[in-house]
Amino acid sequence: MGKITAYLIKAFRGWERSTQLAFITDLTLLLISLLVIFISSGNLRQSALIGFVGLIFALQIIFMWGNRTMVTAYTQAQRRYLAEDFMGARDILEAFHNTGKPDVNSLTLLANTYRQLGNLDKSEEIVKKALALRPFDHFPLYSFGRTLLIRGLYAQAIDTLKQALQAGAPSIVEFDLGEALYRNAEFDASAEVFERIRSPQQEPFRLLMTDFLLYRMGRSEALNTVEVPEGIGYWRELANRFPATPYGQLLSDDVAFMQSLVEEK
Protein backbone atom coordinates (compact mmCIF):
# COMPACT_ATOMS: atom_id res chain seq x y z
CA MET A 1 0.00 0.00 0.00
CA GLY A 2 2.84 2.38 0.84
CA LYS A 3 4.50 1.81 -2.55
CA ILE A 4 1.21 2.43 -4.35
CA THR A 5 0.68 5.67 -2.42
CA ALA A 6 4.21 6.83 -3.20
CA TYR A 7 3.68 6.07 -6.88
CA LEU A 8 0.39 8.01 -6.95
CA ILE A 9 1.99 11.03 -5.28
CA LYS A 10 4.91 10.99 -7.74
CA ALA A 11 2.56 10.68 -10.70
CA PHE A 12 0.35 13.51 -9.43
CA ARG A 13 3.31 15.87 -9.03
CA GLY A 14 4.25 15.36 -12.66
CA TRP A 15 0.83 16.34 -14.06
CA GLU A 16 -0.02 19.71 -15.55
CA ARG A 17 -1.80 22.16 -13.24
CA SER A 18 -5.22 21.87 -14.88
CA THR A 19 -5.23 18.07 -14.52
CA GLN A 20 -4.21 18.34 -10.87
CA LEU A 21 -7.11 20.74 -10.19
CA ALA A 22 -9.56 18.46 -11.99
CA PHE A 23 -8.34 15.49 -9.92
CA ILE A 24 -8.65 17.39 -6.62
CA THR A 25 -12.13 18.69 -7.54
CA ASP A 26 -13.33 15.22 -8.51
CA LEU A 27 -11.88 13.68 -5.35
CA THR A 28 -13.56 16.35 -3.19
CA LEU A 29 -16.94 15.73 -4.84
CA LEU A 30 -16.38 12.00 -4.41
CA LEU A 31 -15.92 12.39 -0.67
CA ILE A 32 -18.97 14.65 -0.41
CA SER A 33 -21.14 12.15 -2.30
CA LEU A 34 -19.87 9.35 -0.06
CA LEU A 35 -20.86 11.37 3.01
CA VAL A 36 -24.32 12.00 1.54
CA ILE A 37 -24.74 8.26 0.92
CA PHE A 38 -24.09 7.51 4.58
CA ILE A 39 -26.27 10.25 6.11
CA SER A 40 -29.20 10.37 3.69
CA SER A 41 -31.94 8.04 2.53
CA GLY A 42 -34.46 7.59 -0.26
CA ASN A 43 -34.08 9.43 -3.57
CA LEU A 44 -31.28 11.65 -2.31
CA ARG A 45 -29.23 8.64 -1.31
CA GLN A 46 -29.84 6.94 -4.66
CA SER A 47 -28.83 10.09 -6.56
CA ALA A 48 -25.67 10.37 -4.44
CA LEU A 49 -24.84 6.74 -5.18
CA ILE A 50 -25.22 7.29 -8.93
CA GLY A 51 -23.06 10.39 -8.67
CA PHE A 52 -20.45 8.48 -6.65
CA VAL A 53 -20.11 5.83 -9.37
CA GLY A 54 -19.84 8.50 -12.05
CA LEU A 55 -17.16 10.37 -10.12
CA ILE A 56 -15.09 7.21 -9.73
CA PHE A 57 -15.26 6.70 -13.48
CA ALA A 58 -14.25 10.33 -14.05
CA LEU A 59 -11.37 9.98 -11.57
CA GLN A 60 -10.01 7.04 -13.56
CA ILE A 61 -10.17 9.05 -16.79
CA ILE A 62 -8.36 12.01 -15.19
CA PHE A 63 -5.65 9.70 -13.83
CA MET A 64 -5.06 8.09 -17.22
CA TRP A 65 -5.01 11.52 -18.88
CA GLY A 66 -2.52 12.88 -16.37
CA ASN A 67 -0.13 9.99 -17.04
CA ARG A 68 -0.61 9.86 -20.79
CA THR A 69 2.72 11.41 -21.79
CA MET A 70 4.89 10.79 -18.77
CA VAL A 71 4.28 7.04 -18.83
CA THR A 72 4.91 6.62 -22.54
CA ALA A 73 7.94 8.90 -22.78
CA TYR A 74 9.55 7.87 -19.52
CA THR A 75 8.89 4.15 -19.99
CA GLN A 76 10.17 4.13 -23.56
CA ALA A 77 13.29 6.04 -22.56
CA GLN A 78 13.86 3.80 -19.55
CA ARG A 79 13.72 0.72 -21.77
CA ARG A 80 16.25 2.25 -24.16
CA TYR A 81 18.47 3.22 -21.22
CA LEU A 82 18.42 -0.29 -19.74
CA ALA A 83 19.26 -1.66 -23.19
CA GLU A 84 22.24 0.76 -23.21
CA ASP A 85 20.79 2.68 -26.16
CA PHE A 86 21.66 5.96 -24.48
CA MET A 87 21.32 8.12 -27.58
CA GLY A 88 17.84 6.72 -28.17
CA ALA A 89 16.84 7.40 -24.56
CA ARG A 90 18.25 10.93 -24.81
CA ASP A 91 16.27 11.69 -27.98
CA ILE A 92 12.98 10.52 -26.44
CA LEU A 93 13.48 12.52 -23.25
CA GLU A 94 14.64 15.66 -25.04
CA ALA A 95 11.53 15.55 -27.24
CA PHE A 96 9.37 15.12 -24.13
CA HIS A 97 11.00 18.05 -22.35
CA ASN A 98 10.59 20.25 -25.42
CA THR A 99 6.85 20.05 -24.76
CA GLY A 100 7.51 22.14 -21.64
CA LYS A 101 6.34 19.47 -19.20
CA PRO A 102 9.46 18.21 -17.42
CA ASP A 103 9.10 16.13 -14.26
CA VAL A 104 11.65 14.98 -11.70
CA ASN A 105 11.91 11.38 -12.89
CA SER A 106 12.32 12.14 -16.58
CA LEU A 107 14.77 14.97 -15.87
CA THR A 108 16.86 12.66 -13.71
CA LEU A 109 16.83 9.91 -16.31
CA LEU A 110 17.91 12.44 -18.93
CA ALA A 111 20.75 13.56 -16.63
CA ASN A 112 21.81 9.92 -16.22
CA THR A 113 21.69 9.48 -19.98
CA TYR A 114 23.92 12.49 -20.59
CA ARG A 115 26.38 11.13 -18.03
CA GLN A 116 26.45 7.76 -19.77
CA LEU A 117 27.18 9.59 -23.02
CA GLY A 118 30.13 11.34 -21.35
CA ASN A 119 28.53 14.81 -21.20
CA LEU A 120 29.03 15.70 -17.54
CA ASP A 121 28.27 19.39 -17.96
CA LYS A 122 24.86 18.68 -19.43
CA SER A 123 24.18 15.94 -16.89
CA GLU A 124 24.85 18.33 -14.03
CA GLU A 125 22.75 21.07 -15.61
CA ILE A 126 19.73 18.78 -16.02
CA VAL A 127 19.92 17.07 -12.62
CA LYS A 128 20.03 20.47 -10.93
CA LYS A 129 16.71 21.25 -12.63
CA ALA A 130 15.29 18.06 -11.11
CA LEU A 131 16.61 19.01 -7.68
CA ALA A 132 15.09 22.48 -8.03
CA LEU A 133 11.69 20.78 -8.43
CA ARG A 134 12.24 18.36 -5.56
CA PRO A 135 15.39 18.97 -3.48
CA PHE A 136 15.03 15.96 -1.19
CA ASP A 137 14.22 13.25 -3.73
CA HIS A 138 16.74 10.40 -3.56
CA PHE A 139 16.64 9.73 -7.33
CA PRO A 140 18.15 13.06 -8.48
CA LEU A 141 20.36 13.24 -5.39
CA TYR A 142 21.92 9.91 -6.31
CA SER A 143 22.29 10.98 -9.94
CA PHE A 144 24.04 14.18 -8.87
CA GLY A 145 26.27 12.24 -6.49
CA ARG A 146 27.39 9.95 -9.31
CA THR A 147 28.20 12.92 -11.54
CA LEU A 148 30.22 14.59 -8.77
CA LEU A 149 32.11 11.34 -8.16
CA ILE A 150 33.04 10.99 -11.83
CA ARG A 151 34.11 14.64 -11.96
CA GLY A 152 36.52 13.91 -9.12
CA LEU A 153 34.69 16.14 -6.63
CA TYR A 154 34.80 13.45 -3.98
CA ALA A 155 33.93 15.42 -0.84
CA GLN A 156 30.84 16.87 -2.54
CA ALA A 157 29.92 13.44 -3.87
CA ILE A 158 30.11 11.98 -0.35
CA ASP A 159 27.77 14.65 1.04
CA THR A 160 25.29 14.22 -1.81
CA LEU A 161 25.26 10.42 -1.66
CA LYS A 162 24.69 10.58 2.11
CA GLN A 163 21.75 12.90 1.46
CA ALA A 164 20.37 10.43 -1.07
CA LEU A 165 20.57 7.59 1.46
CA GLN A 166 18.91 9.74 4.13
CA ALA A 167 16.15 10.54 1.63
CA GLY A 168 15.40 6.84 1.13
CA ALA A 169 17.75 5.73 -1.66
CA PRO A 170 18.16 1.96 -1.92
CA SER A 171 21.03 0.40 0.01
CA ILE A 172 22.94 -0.24 -3.22
CA VAL A 173 23.88 3.46 -3.14
CA GLU A 174 26.16 2.62 -0.21
CA PHE A 175 28.53 1.07 -2.73
CA ASP A 176 28.95 4.44 -4.46
CA LEU A 177 29.43 6.09 -1.08
CA GLY A 178 32.13 3.58 -0.20
CA GLU A 179 33.93 4.28 -3.47
CA ALA A 180 33.68 8.06 -3.01
CA LEU A 181 35.14 7.71 0.50
CA TYR A 182 38.01 5.65 -0.87
CA ARG A 183 38.75 8.19 -3.63
CA ASN A 184 38.75 10.90 -0.96
CA ALA A 185 41.33 8.94 1.06
CA GLU A 186 38.86 8.28 3.91
CA PHE A 187 40.00 4.68 4.05
CA ASP A 188 38.62 3.61 7.43
CA ALA A 189 35.14 4.89 6.58
CA SER A 190 35.32 3.35 3.11
CA ALA A 191 36.42 -0.05 4.42
CA GLU A 192 33.63 -0.02 7.01
CA VAL A 193 31.05 0.52 4.27
CA PHE A 194 32.46 -2.13 1.93
CA GLU A 195 32.85 -4.76 4.65
CA ARG A 196 29.26 -4.18 5.71
CA ILE A 197 27.69 -4.37 2.25
CA ARG A 198 29.90 -7.04 0.66
CA SER A 199 27.92 -10.02 -0.55
CA PRO A 200 28.52 -12.78 -3.11
CA GLN A 201 25.12 -11.80 -4.52
CA GLN A 202 26.43 -8.40 -5.63
CA GLU A 203 26.59 -7.77 -9.36
CA PRO A 204 29.98 -9.00 -10.66
CA PHE A 205 31.34 -5.52 -11.37
CA ARG A 206 30.41 -4.27 -7.89
CA LEU A 207 31.76 -7.37 -6.17
CA LEU A 208 35.03 -6.98 -8.08
CA MET A 209 35.49 -3.34 -7.09
CA THR A 210 34.43 -4.05 -3.50
CA ASP A 211 37.06 -6.77 -3.12
CA PHE A 212 39.67 -4.81 -5.07
CA LEU A 213 39.36 -1.72 -2.90
CA LEU A 214 39.35 -3.77 0.31
CA TYR A 215 42.54 -5.41 -0.98
CA ARG A 216 44.11 -2.02 -1.78
CA MET A 217 43.21 -0.80 1.71
CA GLY A 218 44.89 -3.82 3.30
CA ARG A 219 41.63 -5.35 4.51
CA SER A 220 42.21 -8.58 2.59
CA GLU A 221 45.43 -10.38 1.70
CA ALA A 222 44.65 -10.98 -1.97
CA LEU A 223 42.08 -10.29 -4.65
CA ASN A 224 40.16 -13.26 -5.96
CA THR A 225 41.31 -12.98 -9.57
CA VAL A 226 38.46 -15.22 -10.73
CA GLU A 227 36.22 -12.18 -10.24
CA VAL A 228 38.26 -9.97 -12.60
CA PRO A 229 37.14 -11.26 -16.03
CA GLU A 230 33.47 -11.10 -15.01
CA GLY A 231 33.51 -7.56 -13.68
CA ILE A 232 36.37 -5.67 -15.29
CA GLY A 233 34.55 -4.82 -18.53
CA TYR A 234 32.24 -2.34 -16.81
CA TRP A 235 35.11 -0.46 -15.17
CA ARG A 236 37.25 -0.45 -18.32
CA GLU A 237 34.36 1.06 -20.30
CA LEU A 238 33.73 3.66 -17.58
CA ALA A 239 37.40 4.65 -17.51
CA ASN A 240 37.44 4.96 -21.30
CA ARG A 241 34.35 7.17 -21.20
CA PHE A 242 35.93 9.73 -18.86
CA PRO A 243 39.67 9.79 -19.63
CA ALA A 244 39.98 13.52 -18.85
CA THR A 245 38.52 13.48 -15.32
CA PRO A 246 40.56 12.71 -12.19
CA TYR A 247 38.22 9.81 -11.46
CA GLY A 248 38.58 8.36 -14.95
CA GLN A 249 42.36 8.51 -14.73
CA LEU A 250 42.44 6.78 -11.33
CA LEU A 251 39.99 4.18 -12.56
CA SER A 252 42.15 3.51 -15.62
CA ASP A 253 45.08 2.80 -13.29
CA ASP A 254 42.88 0.48 -11.20
CA VAL A 255 41.77 -1.45 -14.28
CA ALA A 256 45.38 -1.87 -15.42
CA PHE A 257 46.35 -3.11 -11.95
CA MET A 258 43.47 -5.60 -11.84
CA GLN A 259 44.49 -6.92 -15.23
CA SER A 260 48.09 -7.28 -14.13
CA LEU A 261 46.99 -9.43 -11.18
CA VAL A 262 45.27 -11.82 -13.58
CA GLU A 263 48.26 -11.92 -15.92
CA GLU A 264 50.60 -12.73 -13.03
CA LYS A 265 48.53 -15.84 -12.33
C-alpha positions in Angstrom: 0.0 0.0 0.0 2.8 2.4 0.8 4.5 1.8 -2.5 1.2 2.4 -4.3 0.7 5.7 -2.4 4.2 6.8 -3.2 3.7 6.1 -6.9 0.4 8.0 -6.9 2.0 11.0 -5.3 4.9 11.0 -7.7 2.6 10.7 -10.7 0.3 13.5 -9.4 3.3 15.9 -9.0 4.3 15.4 -12.7 0.8 16.3 -14.1 0.0 19.7 -15.6 -1.8 22.2 -13.2 -5.2 21.9 -14.9 -5.2 18.1 -14.5 -4.2 18.3 -10.9 -7.1 20.7 -10.2 -9.6 18.5 -12.0 -8.3 15.5 -9.9 -8.6 17.4 -6.6 -12.1 18.7 -7.5 -13.3 15.2 -8.5 -11.9 13.7 -5.4 -13.6 16.3 -3.2 -16.9 15.7 -4.8 -16.4 12.0 -4.4 -15.9 12.4 -0.7 -19.0 14.7 -0.4 -21.1 12.2 -2.3 -19.9 9.3 -0.1 -20.9 11.4 3.0 -24.3 12.0 1.5 -24.7 8.3 0.9 -24.1 7.5 4.6 -26.3 10.2 6.1 -29.2 10.4 3.7 -31.9 8.0 2.5 -34.5 7.6 -0.3 -34.1 9.4 -3.6 -31.3 11.6 -2.3 -29.2 8.6 -1.3 -29.8 6.9 -4.7 -28.8 10.1 -6.6 -25.7 10.4 -4.4 -24.8 6.7 -5.2 -25.2 7.3 -8.9 -23.1 10.4 -8.7 -20.4 8.5 -6.7 -20.1 5.8 -9.4 -19.8 8.5 -12.1 -17.2 10.4 -10.1 -15.1 7.2 -9.7 -15.3 6.7 -13.5 -14.2 10.3 -14.1 -11.4 10.0 -11.6 -10.0 7.0 -13.6 -10.2 9.0 -16.8 -8.4 12.0 -15.2 -5.7 9.7 -13.8 -5.1 8.1 -17.2 -5.0 11.5 -18.9 -2.5 12.9 -16.4 -0.1 10.0 -17.0 -0.6 9.9 -20.8 2.7 11.4 -21.8 4.9 10.8 -18.8 4.3 7.0 -18.8 4.9 6.6 -22.5 7.9 8.9 -22.8 9.6 7.9 -19.5 8.9 4.1 -20.0 10.2 4.1 -23.6 13.3 6.0 -22.6 13.9 3.8 -19.6 13.7 0.7 -21.8 16.2 2.3 -24.2 18.5 3.2 -21.2 18.4 -0.3 -19.7 19.3 -1.7 -23.2 22.2 0.8 -23.2 20.8 2.7 -26.2 21.7 6.0 -24.5 21.3 8.1 -27.6 17.8 6.7 -28.2 16.8 7.4 -24.6 18.2 10.9 -24.8 16.3 11.7 -28.0 13.0 10.5 -26.4 13.5 12.5 -23.3 14.6 15.7 -25.0 11.5 15.6 -27.2 9.4 15.1 -24.1 11.0 18.1 -22.3 10.6 20.3 -25.4 6.8 20.0 -24.8 7.5 22.1 -21.6 6.3 19.5 -19.2 9.5 18.2 -17.4 9.1 16.1 -14.3 11.6 15.0 -11.7 11.9 11.4 -12.9 12.3 12.1 -16.6 14.8 15.0 -15.9 16.9 12.7 -13.7 16.8 9.9 -16.3 17.9 12.4 -18.9 20.7 13.6 -16.6 21.8 9.9 -16.2 21.7 9.5 -20.0 23.9 12.5 -20.6 26.4 11.1 -18.0 26.5 7.8 -19.8 27.2 9.6 -23.0 30.1 11.3 -21.4 28.5 14.8 -21.2 29.0 15.7 -17.5 28.3 19.4 -18.0 24.9 18.7 -19.4 24.2 15.9 -16.9 24.9 18.3 -14.0 22.7 21.1 -15.6 19.7 18.8 -16.0 19.9 17.1 -12.6 20.0 20.5 -10.9 16.7 21.3 -12.6 15.3 18.1 -11.1 16.6 19.0 -7.7 15.1 22.5 -8.0 11.7 20.8 -8.4 12.2 18.4 -5.6 15.4 19.0 -3.5 15.0 16.0 -1.2 14.2 13.2 -3.7 16.7 10.4 -3.6 16.6 9.7 -7.3 18.2 13.1 -8.5 20.4 13.2 -5.4 21.9 9.9 -6.3 22.3 11.0 -9.9 24.0 14.2 -8.9 26.3 12.2 -6.5 27.4 9.9 -9.3 28.2 12.9 -11.5 30.2 14.6 -8.8 32.1 11.3 -8.2 33.0 11.0 -11.8 34.1 14.6 -12.0 36.5 13.9 -9.1 34.7 16.1 -6.6 34.8 13.5 -4.0 33.9 15.4 -0.8 30.8 16.9 -2.5 29.9 13.4 -3.9 30.1 12.0 -0.3 27.8 14.6 1.0 25.3 14.2 -1.8 25.3 10.4 -1.7 24.7 10.6 2.1 21.7 12.9 1.5 20.4 10.4 -1.1 20.6 7.6 1.5 18.9 9.7 4.1 16.2 10.5 1.6 15.4 6.8 1.1 17.7 5.7 -1.7 18.2 2.0 -1.9 21.0 0.4 0.0 22.9 -0.2 -3.2 23.9 3.5 -3.1 26.2 2.6 -0.2 28.5 1.1 -2.7 29.0 4.4 -4.5 29.4 6.1 -1.1 32.1 3.6 -0.2 33.9 4.3 -3.5 33.7 8.1 -3.0 35.1 7.7 0.5 38.0 5.7 -0.9 38.8 8.2 -3.6 38.7 10.9 -1.0 41.3 8.9 1.1 38.9 8.3 3.9 40.0 4.7 4.1 38.6 3.6 7.4 35.1 4.9 6.6 35.3 3.4 3.1 36.4 0.0 4.4 33.6 0.0 7.0 31.1 0.5 4.3 32.5 -2.1 1.9 32.9 -4.8 4.7 29.3 -4.2 5.7 27.7 -4.4 2.2 29.9 -7.0 0.7 27.9 -10.0 -0.6 28.5 -12.8 -3.1 25.1 -11.8 -4.5 26.4 -8.4 -5.6 26.6 -7.8 -9.4 30.0 -9.0 -10.7 31.3 -5.5 -11.4 30.4 -4.3 -7.9 31.8 -7.4 -6.2 35.0 -7.0 -8.1 35.5 -3.3 -7.1 34.4 -4.1 -3.5 37.1 -6.8 -3.1 39.7 -4.8 -5.1 39.4 -1.7 -2.9 39.3 -3.8 0.3 42.5 -5.4 -1.0 44.1 -2.0 -1.8 43.2 -0.8 1.7 44.9 -3.8 3.3 41.6 -5.4 4.5 42.2 -8.6 2.6 45.4 -10.4 1.7 44.7 -11.0 -2.0 42.1 -10.3 -4.6 40.2 -13.3 -6.0 41.3 -13.0 -9.6 38.5 -15.2 -10.7 36.2 -12.2 -10.2 38.3 -10.0 -12.6 37.1 -11.3 -16.0 33.5 -11.1 -15.0 33.5 -7.6 -13.7 36.4 -5.7 -15.3 34.6 -4.8 -18.5 32.2 -2.3 -16.8 35.1 -0.5 -15.2 37.2 -0.4 -18.3 34.4 1.1 -20.3 33.7 3.7 -17.6 37.4 4.6 -17.5 37.4 5.0 -21.3 34.4 7.2 -21.2 35.9 9.7 -18.9 39.7 9.8 -19.6 40.0 13.5 -18.8 38.5 13.5 -15.3 40.6 12.7 -12.2 38.2 9.8 -11.5 38.6 8.4 -14.9 42.4 8.5 -14.7 42.4 6.8 -11.3 40.0 4.2 -12.6 42.1 3.5 -15.6 45.1 2.8 -13.3 42.9 0.5 -11.2 41.8 -1.4 -14.3 45.4 -1.9 -15.4 46.4 -3.1 -12.0 43.5 -5.6 -11.8 44.5 -6.9 -15.2 48.1 -7.3 -14.1 47.0 -9.4 -11.2 45.3 -11.8 -13.6 48.3 -11.9 -15.9 50.6 -12.7 -13.0 48.5 -15.8 -12.3 
